[in-house]
């Protein structure tokens, strides 16, 4: 493995664990794992984030202990164990409301770009060498000794996302690392990306369609919510990555315009970022939703943004805005408004009033149900829907102010009017 194992796995001084790593729950787990002299270290992203002074939400721990022994020790000490990935040597310890993912040191036996067959080892350097980037291979003891075998601290300080060893080899082991390269560049990178890493990503981008939609979706969603999403997406498009995963998602100019408006509302929904990249087409949105295996909620949001049922734009009248808000809800209305403004290059100041309505609007549920029509003598069937739709239109035209009693009275009036009309028609 080129470039791996060149540096000894020697500790250097560090201020020590921070945040959850320094809490009583973490100490309890570490003491359980280390009570007979075995070593355990915090590893990966939580160590990287600690060096940056960021509180990590996920705490990973590595140990030479086998999963069965990890489980036995934790349970013996009253710590709940969840077998989250036994086949790959991973269990999750849960205590004091915190969870810790504990994985036995591993080496790769076989990789195919999507999955790895692993064997357990007691060699920390071998385990570190199978990871993706230098700053994700660092580990930290509970006493604060930092192990950095591949220069992760140096790369982190330089704002450089660098593969461990040969970039092409690391990507061939797991093709998802292409997308992770861009995600981490957006989060930690400074200036241009590492040239060797970028060249390897461009060269191996045609392997991306072999990944499952779920794995691609996880990385794409994380990229879409980054502050530097426009820069990163343009890099991905420039080296052929976007063409392999979402060939329709190329409108970075509209995404940039949306990004410039977001200071008005905070961060928009990630599906709004994706919709900005896509053509306003139901078929394109449907294809993307299928490719990414989006959740039902995200799929519905994306389709509603790309093929809206209500025309939302900055020039709507006050009454039209209120009708749109009532029909769509404030979040979907807000995202459609921002997308429309991004397409039109509308100045931010012209959106303030329309966005203020979205911030304060509370949807009012229509007060009638089908049972109300049945109770007034209408048999189940399509007539109920037609009658309720008519009353709902009457209610909306009065700015949603009529009460349930007033709506019931209007429904009764319409039923009586229809009965009278039918009676008159029969007499004629």
C-alpha positions as CSV (number, residue, x, y, z in Angstrom):
1,X,0.0,0.0,0.0
2,X,1.9,3.0,-1.3
3,X,2.5,5.7,1.2
4,X,1.0,3.8,4.1
5,X,3.1,2.7,7.1
6,X,6.0,5.1,6.3
7,X,5.6,6.9,9.6
8,X,5.8,5.2,13.0
9,X,2.6,5.2,15.1
10,X,4.1,7.3,17.9
11,X,2.1,9.6,20.2
12,X,2.5,13.4,20.5
13,X,1.3,15.7,23.2
14,X,-2.2,17.0,23.0
15,X,-4.4,19.1,25.3
16,X,-6.6,16.0,25.9
17,X,-10.2,14.8,25.1
18,X,-12.9,17.5,24.9
19,X,-16.7,17.6,24.9
20,X,-18.3,14.2,25.0
21,X,-14.9,12.5,24.9
22,X,-14.1,14.0,28.3
23,X,-17.5,13.3,29.9
24,X,-18.2,10.7,32.6
25,X,-20.0,8.4,30.1
26,X,-16.9,8.2,27.9
27,X,-14.6,7.6,30.9
28,X,-16.9,4.8,32.0
29,X,-16.7,3.1,28.6
30,X,-13.0,3.6,28.3
31,X,-12.4,2.2,31.8
32,X,-14.4,-0.9,30.9
33,X,-12.4,-1.5,27.8
34,X,-9.0,-0.8,29.4
35,X,-9.4,-2.3,32.9
36,X,-6.9,-5.2,32.3
37,X,-4.3,-3.2,30.4
38,X,-5.7,-3.3,26.9
39,X,-5.6,-0.1,24.9
40,X,-8.5,1.9,23.6
41,X,-8.5,5.2,21.7
42,X,-10.9,7.7,20.4
43,X,-10.5,7.7,16.6
44,X,-11.4,9.4,13.3
45,X,-13.8,12.3,13.0
46,X,-14.2,13.0,16.7
47,X,-10.4,13.5,17.1
48,X,-10.2,15.7,14.0
49,X,-13.1,17.8,15.3
50,X,-11.5,18.1,18.7
51,X,-8.3,19.5,17.2
52,X,-10.5,22.2,15.5
53,X,-12.3,22.9,18.8
54,X,-15.6,21.5,17.4
55,X,-17.9,19.4,19.5
56,X,-18.3,16.1,17.7
57,X,-21.8,14.5,17.7
58,X,-20.5,11.0,17.0
59,X,-17.8,9.4,19.1
60,X,-15.9,6.5,17.7
61,X,-13.6,4.3,19.7
62,X,-11.1,1.6,18.5
63,X,-9.7,-1.3,20.4
64,X,-7.8,-4.5,19.7
65,X,-10.4,-6.4,21.8
66,X,-12.7,-8.7,19.7
67,X,-16.4,-7.8,19.6
68,X,-17.5,-10.6,21.9
69,X,-15.0,-9.5,24.6
70,X,-16.0,-5.8,24.1
71,X,-19.7,-6.8,24.6
72,X,-18.9,-9.0,27.7
73,X,-16.9,-6.2,29.4
74,X,-19.5,-3.5,28.8
75,X,-22.4,-5.6,29.9
76,X,-20.5,-6.7,33.0
77,X,-20.1,-3.0,33.9
78,X,-23.8,-2.3,33.3
79,X,-23.4,-0.6,30.0
80,X,-26.0,-1.3,27.3
81,X,-24.7,-2.8,24.1
82,X,-26.3,-2.7,20.7
83,X,-24.7,-5.0,18.0
84,X,-24.8,-2.4,15.2
85,X,-22.2,-4.0,12.9
86,X,-20.9,-7.2,14.3
87,X,-19.8,-8.5,10.9
88,X,-17.4,-5.6,10.7
89,X,-16.5,-5.6,14.3
90,X,-18.7,-2.8,15.6
91,X,-20.9,-2.5,18.6
92,X,-22.5,0.6,20.1
93,X,-22.2,1.3,23.9
94,X,-25.0,3.3,25.4
95,X,-24.7,4.9,28.8
96,X,-25.8,8.1,30.6
97,X,-27.8,9.1,27.5
98,X,-24.7,9.0,25.2
99,X,-23.6,6.5,22.6
100,X,-20.2,5.4,21.5
101,X,-19.4,3.2,18.4
102,X,-16.7,0.8,19.3
103,X,-14.9,-1.1,16.5
104,X,-12.2,-3.8,16.7
105,X,-9.0,-2.9,14.8
106,X,-9.3,-4.2,11.2
107,X,-7.4,-4.9,8.1
108,X,-8.9,-5.2,4.6
109,X,-8.8,-8.7,3.1
110,X,-10.8,-7.9,0.0
111,X,-12.4,-4.7,-1.5
112,X,-14.5,-4.2,-4.6
113,X,-15.2,-0.5,-4.5
114,X,-18.5,-0.9,-2.6
115,X,-17.9,-3.4,0.2
116,X,-14.9,-4.7,2.1
117,X,-14.2,-8.1,3.6
118,X,-12.2,-7.4,6.8
119,X,-10.1,-9.4,9.3
120,X,-9.3,-8.3,12.9
121,X,-5.9,-7.2,13.9
122,X,-4.0,-5.8,16.9
123,X,-2.0,-3.4,14.7
124,X,-3.0,0.2,15.1
125,X,-1.0,1.4,12.1
126,X,-2.6,-1.2,9.8
127,X,-6.1,-0.1,11.0
128,X,-5.2,3.6,10.4
129,X,-3.9,2.8,6.9
130,X,-7.2,1.5,5.7
131,X,-9.0,4.8,6.3
132,X,-9.6,7.5,3.7
133,X,-7.9,10.8,4.6
134,X,-4.9,11.6,6.7
135,X,-6.9,13.7,9.2
136,X,-9.4,10.8,9.7
137,X,-6.7,8.4,10.7
138,X,-5.7,10.1,13.9
139,X,-6.4,8.6,17.3
140,X,-6.3,9.9,20.8
141,X,-5.9,8.1,24.2
142,X,-8.0,9.1,27.2
143,X,-4.9,10.6,28.6
144,X,-4.5,13.0,25.7
145,X,-1.8,11.3,23.6
146,X,-2.4,12.0,19.9
147,X,-1.4,9.4,17.3
148,X,-1.0,10.9,13.8
149,X,0.8,8.4,11.5
150,X,0.1,10.2,8.2
151,X,0.4,13.9,8.9
152,X,-3.2,14.6,9.5
153,X,-2.5,17.6,11.8
154,X,-0.3,19.2,9.2
155,X,-3.0,18.7,6.5
156,X,-5.7,20.0,8.7
157,X,-3.8,23.2,9.5
158,X,-3.0,23.6,5.8
159,X,-6.7,23.1,4.8
160,X,-5.7,20.2,2.6
161,X,-7.8,17.0,2.1
162,X,-5.3,14.3,1.3
163,X,-5.8,10.6,0.8
164,X,-3.7,8.2,2.7
165,X,-1.1,6.9,0.3
166,X,-2.1,6.6,-3.3
167,X,-5.4,8.3,-4.0
168,X,-6.4,5.9,-6.7
169,X,-5.9,2.9,-4.4
170,X,-8.0,4.4,-1.7
171,X,-10.8,5.2,-4.1
172,X,-10.7,1.8,-5.7
173,X,-11.3,0.3,-2.2
174,X,-14.4,2.4,-1.8
175,X,-15.7,4.6,-4.6
176,X,-17.8,6.7,-2.2
177,X,-14.5,8.3,-1.2
178,X,-14.8,10.5,-4.3
179,X,-17.8,12.2,-2.8
180,X,-16.3,12.3,0.6
181,X,-13.2,14.1,-0.9
182,X,-15.4,16.9,-2.1
183,X,-17.5,17.0,1.1
184,X,-14.5,17.3,3.3
185,X,-12.9,19.9,1.0
186,X,-16.0,22.0,1.4
187,X,-15.8,21.7,5.1
188,X,-12.0,21.9,5.7
189,X,-10.3,22.8,2.5
190,X,-8.5,26.1,1.7
191,X,-7.8,27.1,-1.9
192,X,-7.6,24.5,-4.6
193,X,-8.1,20.8,-3.7
194,X,-5.1,18.5,-3.4
195,X,-4.2,17.9,-7.1
196,X,-3.5,14.2,-6.8
197,X,-6.8,13.6,-5.0
198,X,-8.7,15.7,-7.6
199,X,-7.1,13.9,-10.5
200,X,-7.9,10.5,-9.1
201,X,-11.5,11.6,-8.5
202,X,-11.8,12.7,-12.0
203,X,-10.2,9.6,-13.4
204,X,-12.4,7.2,-11.4
205,X,-15.6,9.1,-11.5
206,X,-17.1,6.6,-14.0
207,X,-17.2,4.1,-11.1
208,X,-19.7,6.2,-9.2
209,X,-22.9,4.6,-10.8
210,X,-21.9,1.3,-9.1
211,X,-22.8,2.8,-5.7
212,X,-26.2,2.4,-4.1
213,X,-28.6,5.4,-4.2
214,X,-28.7,5.5,-0.4
215,X,-24.9,5.9,-0.1
216,X,-24.8,8.6,-2.7
217,X,-27.8,10.4,-1.2
218,X,-26.1,10.6,2.2
219,X,-23.0,12.3,0.8
220,X,-24.9,14.5,-1.6
221,X,-27.3,15.7,1.1
222,X,-24.3,16.6,3.3
223,X,-22.7,18.5,0.5
224,X,-25.9,20.4,-0.3
225,X,-26.2,21.9,3.2
226,X,-22.6,23.2,3.3
227,X,-21.8,26.9,3.2
228,X,-19.5,26.4,0.2
229,X,-22.0,24.2,-1.7
230,X,-21.7,26.3,-4.9
231,X,-17.9,26.1,-5.0
232,X,-17.9,22.4,-4.3
233,X,-20.6,21.6,-6.8
234,X,-18.8,23.5,-9.5
235,X,-15.6,21.5,-8.7
236,X,-17.6,18.3,-8.9
237,X,-19.1,19.3,-12.2
238,X,-15.8,20.4,-13.6
239,X,-14.2,17.0,-13.1
240,X,-17.1,14.9,-14.3
241,X,-18.5,13.7,-11.0
242,X,-21.9,15.4,-11.3
243,X,-22.3,13.9,-14.8
244,X,-22.0,10.4,-13.2
245,X,-24.3,10.8,-10.3
246,X,-26.9,13.5,-11.2
247,X,-26.4,14.6,-14.8
248,X,-29.5,16.9,-14.7
249,X,-28.1,18.9,-11.7
250,X,-25.9,21.5,-13.4
251,X,-27.5,24.9,-12.9
252,X,-24.9,26.3,-10.5
253,X,-25.8,29.8,-11.5
254,X,-29.3,29.5,-10.0
255,X,-27.8,27.7,-7.0
256,X,-25.4,30.6,-6.5
257,X,-28.3,33.1,-6.8
258,X,-30.3,31.1,-4.2
259,X,-27.2,31.0,-2.0
260,X,-27.0,34.8,-2.1
261,X,-30.6,35.1,-0.9
262,X,-30.4,32.7,2.0
263,X,-29.1,35.3,4.5
264,X,-32.8,36.5,4.6
265,X,-34.1,33.2,6.0
266,X,-31.2,31.2,7.2
267,X,-30.4,27.9,5.5
268,X,-33.1,26.7,3.0
269,X,-34.2,23.1,2.9
270,X,-31.5,20.9,1.2
271,X,-34.1,19.9,-1.4
272,X,-34.3,23.6,-2.4
273,X,-30.6,23.5,-3.1
274,X,-31.1,20.4,-5.2
275,X,-34.1,21.9,-7.0
276,X,-32.0,25.0,-7.9
277,X,-29.6,22.7,-9.7
278,X,-32.3,20.9,-11.7
279,X,-34.5,22.0,-14.6
280,X,-38.1,22.9,-13.6
281,X,-39.3,19.5,-14.7
282,X,-41.4,16.8,-12.9
283,X,-39.6,14.1,-14.9
284,X,-36.1,15.4,-13.9
285,X,-37.1,15.6,-10.3
286,X,-38.7,12.1,-10.3
287,X,-35.5,10.7,-11.9
288,X,-33.3,12.3,-9.2
289,X,-35.6,11.2,-6.4
290,X,-35.4,7.6,-7.7
291,X,-31.6,7.7,-8.1
292,X,-31.0,9.1,-4.6
293,X,-33.7,6.9,-3.0
294,X,-35.1,10.0,-1.2
295,X,-37.3,9.6,1.7
296,X,-41.0,10.2,1.0
297,X,-40.9,13.6,2.7
298,X,-37.8,14.8,0.7
299,X,-39.2,13.3,-2.5
300,X,-42.5,15.2,-2.1
301,X,-40.7,18.4,-1.3
302,X,-38.4,18.1,-4.3
303,X,-41.3,17.3,-6.7
304,X,-43.3,20.2,-5.3
305,X,-40.4,22.6,-5.9
306,X,-39.7,21.4,-9.5
307,X,-43.3,21.2,-10.6
308,X,-45.3,23.5,-8.3
309,X,-49.1,23.4,-8.1
310,X,-49.2,27.0,-7.1
311,X,-47.4,29.9,-8.9
312,X,-45.3,31.5,-6.3
313,X,-43.2,34.6,-7.2
314,X,-42.0,37.9,-5.6
315,X,-44.8,39.9,-7.3
316,X,-47.8,38.1,-5.8
317,X,-50.5,40.3,-4.3
318,X,-51.0,40.1,-0.5
319,X,-54.2,38.1,-1.1
320,X,-52.4,35.7,-3.5
321,X,-49.6,35.3,-1.0
322,X,-52.0,34.3,1.7
323,X,-53.7,31.8,-0.5
324,X,-50.4,30.3,-1.5
325,X,-49.3,30.1,2.1
326,X,-52.5,28.4,3.2
327,X,-52.3,25.8,0.4
328,X,-48.5,25.1,0.5
329,X,-47.5,25.8,4.1
330,X,-44.8,28.3,5.0
331,X,-41.7,26.1,4.3
332,X,-42.7,25.0,0.8
333,X,-43.9,28.6,0.0
334,X,-40.6,30.1,1.3
335,X,-38.5,27.7,-0.8
336,X,-40.6,28.3,-3.9
337,X,-40.3,32.0,-3.4
338,X,-36.6,31.8,-3.0
339,X,-36.2,29.6,-6.1
340,X,-38.4,32.0,-8.2
341,X,-36.4,35.0,-7.0
342,X,-33.1,33.2,-7.8
343,X,-34.3,32.5,-11.3
344,X,-35.4,36.1,-11.8
345,X,-32.3,37.5,-10.0
346,X,-34.7,39.5,-7.7
347,X,-32.9,41.8,-5.3
348,X,-33.1,40.6,-1.7
349,X,-34.8,43.8,-0.5
350,X,-37.9,43.0,-2.7
351,X,-38.4,39.8,-1.0
352,X,-38.6,41.0,2.6
353,X,-42.3,41.6,2.8
354,X,-43.2,38.3,1.1
355,X,-40.8,36.3,3.3
356,X,-42.1,38.1,6.4
357,X,-45.6,36.7,5.7
358,X,-44.1,33.2,5.6
359,X,-42.3,33.7,8.9
360,X,-45.6,34.6,10.7
361,X,-48.2,32.5,8.9
362,X,-49.9,29.7,10.7
363,X,-51.9,27.4,8.5
364,X,-55.6,27.3,9.4
365,X,-57.1,23.8,8.9
366,X,-60.4,23.7,6.9
367,X,-63.0,23.1,9.7
368,X,-65.2,20.7,7.8
369,X,-64.9,16.9,7.1
370,X,-66.8,14.5,4.9
371,X,-68.7,13.3,8.0
372,X,-70.3,16.8,8.2
373,X,-71.9,16.4,4.8
374,X,-73.1,12.9,5.6
375,X,-74.7,14.2,8.8
376,X,-76.6,16.7,6.6
377,X,-78.0,13.9,4.5
378,X,-75.5,13.5,1.6
379,X,-74.7,9.9,0.9
380,X,-71.1,8.8,0.6
381,X,-69.7,9.5,-2.8
382,X,-68.1,12.1,-5.1
383,X,-70.8,14.7,-4.2
384,X,-69.3,15.2,-0.8
385,X,-65.9,16.2,-2.3
386,X,-67.6,18.7,-4.6
387,X,-69.7,20.2,-1.9
388,X,-66.7,20.6,0.5
389,X,-64.5,22.0,-2.2
390,X,-67.1,24.7,-2.9
391,X,-67.4,25.6,0.8
392,X,-63.6,25.6,1.1
393,X,-63.4,28.1,-1.8
394,X,-66.0,30.3,-0.1
395,X,-64.0,30.1,3.2
396,X,-60.7,31.0,1.4
397,X,-62.3,33.9,-0.3
398,X,-63.2,35.3,3.1
399,X,-59.5,35.0,4.2
400,X,-60.1,31.8,6.2
401,X,-62.0,33.7,8.9
402,X,-65.4,31.9,8.9
403,X,-65.8,29.6,11.9
404,X,-66.8,26.0,11.8
405,X,-70.4,27.0,12.6
406,X,-70.5,29.5,9.7
407,X,-68.9,26.9,7.3
408,X,-71.6,24.3,8.4
409,X,-74.3,26.9,7.7
410,X,-72.8,27.6,4.2
411,X,-72.7,23.8,3.6
412,X,-76.3,23.4,4.6
413,X,-77.3,26.4,2.5
414,X,-75.6,24.8,-0.6
415,X,-77.2,21.4,0.1
416,X,-80.6,23.1,0.4
417,X,-80.0,25.1,-2.8
418,X,-79.0,22.0,-4.7
419,X,-82.1,20.1,-3.4
420,X,-84.3,23.0,-4.5
421,X,-82.8,23.2,-7.9
422,X,-83.2,19.4,-8.4
423,X,-86.8,19.6,-7.2
424,X,-87.6,22.5,-9.6
425,X,-85.9,20.6,-12.5
426,X,-88.0,17.5,-11.7
427,X,-91.3,19.6,-11.7
428,X,-90.4,21.1,-15.0
